[in-house]
């Protein structure tokens, strides 16, 4: 996946979990949970959906990489 595809997929998944969340207002280094007011279940659902949609298994130990767009992009764009 390229960066643009990851950003688009991230926005789509978040729209289904937290429709009021606007990814366009979040900088690459902000914590997505804080910036978009996601609780732990929202974030877990986001990580699960991201793994399902990309086909990449995301172990619980790696979920910290998904907290920011910068980390998420580095994790998924390999």
Secondary structure, DSSP 8 states (H G I E B T S, - for coil): --HHHHHHHHHHHHHHH-TT--GGG--TTS-HHHHTT--HHHHHHHHHHHHHHHT----GGGGGGGSSHHHHHHHH--
